[in-house]
Amino acid sequence: MKPAETQALGLAPVGKLMRAYAVPCVISLLVGALYNIVDQIFIANTKELGSFGNAANTVVFPLTVVALAIAVMIGDGCCAFVSLHLGKGECETAKKSVGNAVVLTVVSSLLLCAVYLLCSDGIIAMFGGTVNAETFHLAKEYFFYISLGIPFYMFGQAMNPVIRADGNPRFAMLSTLAGAVLNMILDSVFLFVFHWGMMGAAVATVLGQFVTAALALWYLLHMRQIRPQKADFRPDGRIIRQTLALGMTSFLSQIALVAAMTAINNMVRKYGALDAVFGQAQYAQIPMAVVGIVMKFFQIVISIVVGMAAGCIPIVGFNMGANLRDRVRLLLTKLLIAETCVGTAALLIAELFPKQLIGIFGAAHESTYYTDFAVRAFRVYLCMMVLACINKACFIFLQAMGNPVESTMLSMIREIVFGVGFALVLPLFFGLDGVLYSMPISDFLTFLVALILIVKTYRQLRTPDTAVADIAKERTT
């Protein structure tokens, strides 16, 4: 007989399950996103750093996303693998996946840390850090300490979905929250009391990530259902391939976002230099800083969106494994409605209150050019926010259903074909504004493709449930 927590995935009301799993996941991802965002808020309101520090933070941000991409590939892939096999009653196979995920995370994080430390100058230049000398200097300082924390960051992020798959989304949330709260406290102390500048912001972040990783490690030693044994840490090629295949969409969606951010940063640097205002040395960092801030707001919204969808992965995986398709279809409907509501609320905030948003990031210390460009950036760059939310939900839901090819295709179309393509082409015709147009156009065109896949998924899920009676019978024995 399966554990009670696992049985509930096939029997409890879908709405109740969605709230139980999605809310902690949303909070976990939202808190995780706040690591970099909180740094930027504190940096922006530190007079000696200001927009130069903001621009440096924007340069380093994509490099943390690379680490996140690898971590979520392993973690989300393991989560989906575990959920599918628990649905089939194959607990031993699920345990092996967890053990292999731990090994993959440790090895990959140490390798990435080494690459970052050895190649920092070239990497920073690649991501637009040469906009001016001060931005490069601050980015290099921030990046050094962030690189040292990569193993802790990746371990905490990779184990978070694994903890959710074990049926404890609340602990996953609390472990991330503990690290983020510590980061906020230390940011204020290191920046405003000790005046450590970019180093202080980075060290605060790393210490917070260490706490989250330590709590994740503790949980791995006390798991409820899928606690791995020593033999489960032995690499298994078949399990690794399947885990990475299921997590590939998460990886590609993040890494493609890095490609898009790289293109955007470099286009901002190039066409900002050609602008009548931002071509002046004292204002050169403003477009880079502003675009980074707009992306951070977008990241907050997408953390909610992805959290809602990713929180449903164990539910979708179990019910697909148990052939409970009616429940999966109902979950998809509820998810799309919720994502639309989040996107609408975010759109209204971005369109109606851009000055208030930019004020959080130190606009009071900057020129009017900073505020004016920020208002335009918020209103243009995020005008298709609702469609962006639906697109993200579609990526993850397809992945949870065990359809990595369609999910990966949709993600690649959005981030690479459209995201990078338009970011490179539109500035040729519209200059700096072309960078801002690239995102809404990409989201609109991606939605047209996503709509086709959503309709196809509903048709696929029309097959009547055949396992409800069997699960109910098993629960009573």
N, C-alpha and C positions, 0 to 999 in steps of 0.2 A: 504494500500500500504506500502510495506517495505521501510525503509530509503534508500536513494540513495547509501550510502556506502555499504549496504548489497546487493542491486541489482547488483552492479558492480562485486561482487564475481561470479555471474553466467553469466555475459555478457562480461566483459572486456577480452582482450587477456590474455591467461594464462601466457605467458612470462612476460608481463608487471606487472601482479598481483604478480608473484613470486618475481620479483625485488622489488616491493613496500613493500611487507610484509617480505620477507626473509632478505633483507639487514639490516633493522633496528634490526631485531631479532638477526642476526649474530653479529652485533656490540654490542647489549645488552649483549649477552652471553659471547662474547669475553672480553668485559670490566669487566663483573662479574668475569670471570676467572682470570683476571689480578689482582684482589684484593690479592689473595694468592701468585701469581707469582711475583708481584711487591715487596711484603714483602720479598720474598726469594731472589730477586736480591739485594735489599738494605742490607739485612742481610748478604748475601754472600760477599758483598764488604765492610763490616764493619770488620776491622781487629780483634777486640776483640771477634767477634762471629764466622765468617768464616764457615768452614765445620761443626762445632758443632752446630751452629745456623741453618745451612741448614738441618742437620739431625733432629733437633728438629721440624723444620717446616714440614718436611716430616712426622713425627710422628703425628702431629696435623691435617694435611691436610685431612685424611680420616674422621675425626670427623666433619669437616665442611661439608663434602659430605653427611654425615648422615642427617644433617639439611637440606641440599639442596634437598635430596631425598624426604623428607616429603613435603617440599615446592613445588617442581615441581609436585608431585603427586596431590596435591590439585589444583595448578595453571593450569597445563596442562590438568588435568581432567575437570576443570571448563571451560577452553578455548574450548576444544572439545565439551563438553556438550552444551555450549552457541551457538557455530557455527552450530551444528546439529539442534538445536531447532530454531535458527533464519532462517535457510534454510527451515524449516517447517512453519515459520510464527508464532511461539509460543514465543513471546517476554516476557510474564509474567513469564513463566517457566524459561527462561534464567536469569531473574532478581533474582529469588529465588536461583538459583545456585550460583550467585555471593555473595549474602548475606550469604549463608551457607559456602562458601569458606572462607570468612573473619573470621567467627567464628571459623572454624576448624583451621585456621592458627594461630590465637591468642592463642587458648587453647594449641595446640600441641607445639608451640614454647616455651611457659612458662614452660610446663612440661619437655621438653628436656633441657632447661636451668638449671632447678633444678637438674636433674639427673647428668648433667655434673659437676656442682659445688659440689655436694655431693660425687661423686665417681671418682674424677679426678685422683687420684694416680693409682687406679686399671685399669682405662680406658687407661691411658698413657702406663702402663706396657703391657696391652693387645695388643697395636698397635706397639710394638717394641721399646718403649722408654728406655728400660734398657740396650741399647747397651753399654753405659758407664755412669758414674755419671754426667758428665757435660751435656750430651745430655738430660738426665732425668730432671735435674734442669731447663734448658732452656725451655724444652717442657712444664713443669708445669707452669712456669711463663707466657709463651705465651698463653697457653690453658685457664688460668683463665680469662684473659681479653677478649679473643675471645668468651668464654662462656657467658659473660655478654651481648655481642652483638647479641646473637643468635635470640632473638625475632625480632630485627630490620632486620637482614639478611633474616630470613625466610619470613617476611611480604613483603619485597621488591621483593624477588624472586618469591613468590607465586602470587603476584598481577601483575607482569610483563606480563605473558601470558593473564591474564584477560583484561588488558589494550589493548593488541593487538586484542583480540576478540571483543572489543568495537570499533574497526576500527581505532585505533591510535597507530600504531607501532612506529611512530616517537617519541611520548612522552615516550613510554616504553624505547626506546633507550636513550633518553636524561636524564631520571631520573637515569638510571644506570651509564651513563657517568659522571654525576655530582658527584656522590659518589666516583667513581674511581679516578677522577682527584683530588679531595680533599685528597684521600688516598695517592696518589703519592706525593703531596705537603707536607703533614704532615709527611710521611715517611722520607723524606729528612731532615725535620726540627728536628723531634724527635730523629733520629738516628745520624745525623752528626753535629747538633748544640747542642741539649740538651744531647746527648749520653745516651738515656734511654734504649738502648738495645732492648731485646725482648718485653718488656713492651711497648716501643715506637711504634714498628711495629704493635703490636696488637691494641693499642689505636687508631692509625691512621686508621686502618681497620674498627674498630667499628664506629668511627665518620663518615666515608664515608658511611657505611651501614645505619646509622641513617638518613642521608640526602636522600638517595634513598627511604627509607621507608616513610619519611615525604612527599616526592613528590608523592609517590603512594597513600598515604592517601588523599592528596589534590585532586588527579584525581578521586578517588572513589566518592568524593562529587560533582564532576562536569562531570560525565560520559555522553556520547552522546546518546547512545541507551538503555543501560541496567543499568541505575542508580538504585540500589536497594532502596526500601522504608523500613521503620521500620519493617513492618511485614515480609519482605523477610529475615531478620536475624534470624527468628525463625527456629530452626533446623527441617528439613524435612527428615525423614529417607530414603524415596524413592530417593530423589534427591541426598542425601549424598552418598548412595550406588552406584548410577549410575555415579556420578562424580568421586568417588574413583576408580571405576572399569575402567573408561576411562583413569584415570591417573596412574593406577597400573603399566603399563609398564614403565613409567618414573621413578616411585619409585623403581621398582625392578632393572632396569638397573643401577640406581645410587647406591642402597644399595648392589647390587651384586658386583659392582665395589669396594665398601668398603670391602666386604668379600675377594675379590681378592687382594686388597692392604694390608689387614691384613695378609693374607697368605704370600704375597711377602715380606713385612717388616720383618716378623718373620723368614722366610727362609734366607733373607739377613743377619739378625742378627746371626742366627745359623751357617750358612755355611761360613759367613765372618770370624767368630771366628776360623774356621778350616783352613783358608787360611794362607799360609806362610807369606804373607805381612800384610793382614788385621787382622790377629790374634794378631798383636802387638797393644798395648794399644793406642799409638799415632796415629794409622791409622784406628782404629776400626770403626769410624763413617763414613769413606769415602764411602763404598758401599751404606749405607743408604742415604747419602746425594746425591750421584750420581743418584741412581734409582729415588729419588724424583724429581731431575731436569729433567730427561728424561720424567717422567710422566707429568711434567709441560709443556714441549714442546708438548707432546701428547695432553694434555688438551687444549692447544691453538688451535691445529688443529681440535680436536673434537668439540670445541665450535663453530667453523665455520661450521662444518658438521651438528651438531645438530641444529644450528641456521637456516641454510638453510632449513632443514626438518621441524623444529618446526614452522618456519614462514609460512609454507604452511598449517598448521593445520586448520586455519579458512577457507582457500580456499577449501581444501579437504572436510572438514566437511559440508560446505554449499552445495557444488556440489553433494556430496553423498546424503545429505538430500533432495535435489531437483531432484535427479535421473539424473544428468548430467554426465554420466559415461565416455563419450568420453573426456570431459575436464579433468577428474581425471586421465585417462590413459595418456593423453598428459603431464600432470603435472609430473606424475611418471617418464616418459621418460626423461624430461628435468632435473629433480632432480638427477636421476642416473648419467647422463652425467656430471652435475656440480660437484657432489660428487667425481666422478672419477678424474676429473681435479684437484680438491683440494688435493686429496690423492697423486696424482702423483707429484705435486709440493712439497708437504711436504716430500715425500720420497726422492726426489733429494736433498733437503736441509739437511736432516738428514744424508744421505750417503756421501755427498760431503763436508759438512762444519761442522763436529762435533766439531772440535777444536774451531772454532769461536763461536759456540753455548755455549760450556762449559765456554768459556772465559767471557761471559756475567755474569756468576754466580761465579765470584771470583777465577778462576783458577790460576791467577797470584800470589795469596797468598798461594797456596797449593803446595804439593809435586808433582813430576812427576807421582806417582802412581794414584793420583787423575785424572789427565788428561788422562792417558793411559786407565784406567778403564772406564772413561766416553766415550771415543771414541768408545771402543768396545761395550759399552751399547747402544749408539745411533744406531750404525750400525746393531746390532743384534736384539735388542728389537723392533725396528720400521721397520723392513724390509718388513712387510706385511701391511704397512700403507694404501695402496690403498684399500685392501679388508676390513680393519677395517672401513674405511669411508663408503663403500657401506653397510656394515652390520648395522651401526648406522642409516643410512637413511631408511633402510628396517624396523627396529624396529618402528621408529616414524611414518612412512607412514601407516603402518598397524594399528597403534593405531588411527591415524586420521580418517581412514576409518571406525572405529567402530569395529575393529577386535582385541580386547584386548587379547584374548586367544592365537592366533598365535603370536602376538607381544611379549607377555610375555614369551611364550615358547622359542622363539628364543633368547630373552635376557637372560633367565636363562641358556640355553645351553652354550651361550658364556661366561658368567661371573662366573657361579657356576660350571657347569660340566667341562668345559674346563679351564676357568681362574683359579679357585681355584685348581682343580684337577691336572693340569699340574704343577702349581707352587709348589705343595706339593710333587709330584712324581719325576719330572725331576731332582731336586737337589740331589736325592738319587744316581743318576747315573753320573751326570755331575757337582756336587758341585755348586759353586756360578754361573757358566755359565748356569746351568739348569734353574735358575730363569729368565735369559735373553731369553732362548729359549721358555719359556712358552707362551709368548704373540704371537709371529708370528705363532706358531703351532695352538693356539686357534683361531686366526683370520682366518687362512686358512680353518680349519675344519668348523667353523661357516659359512663361505661363501658358502660352499657346500650346507648347509641346507637353507641358505637365498636364494640361486639361485632357489631352488625348490619353495619357497614361492613367489618369484618374478614372476616366470612363471605362477603360479596358480593365482596370482593377475591380471596379464594381461588377462588371460582367463575370470576371473570374471568380468572384466571391458569391455568386448566385447559387452555387451548388449547395443543396440543403445539408444541414448538420446531420452527421451520422453517429456521433460519439457521445452526445449528451447523456443518453440513457445509460451507456456503459460507465461513464464517469460517476454519475449519481449512484449507480448500483455499487461501484467499487467503494465509494465514500461510506456507505452504510455497512460494509463488511469489516 
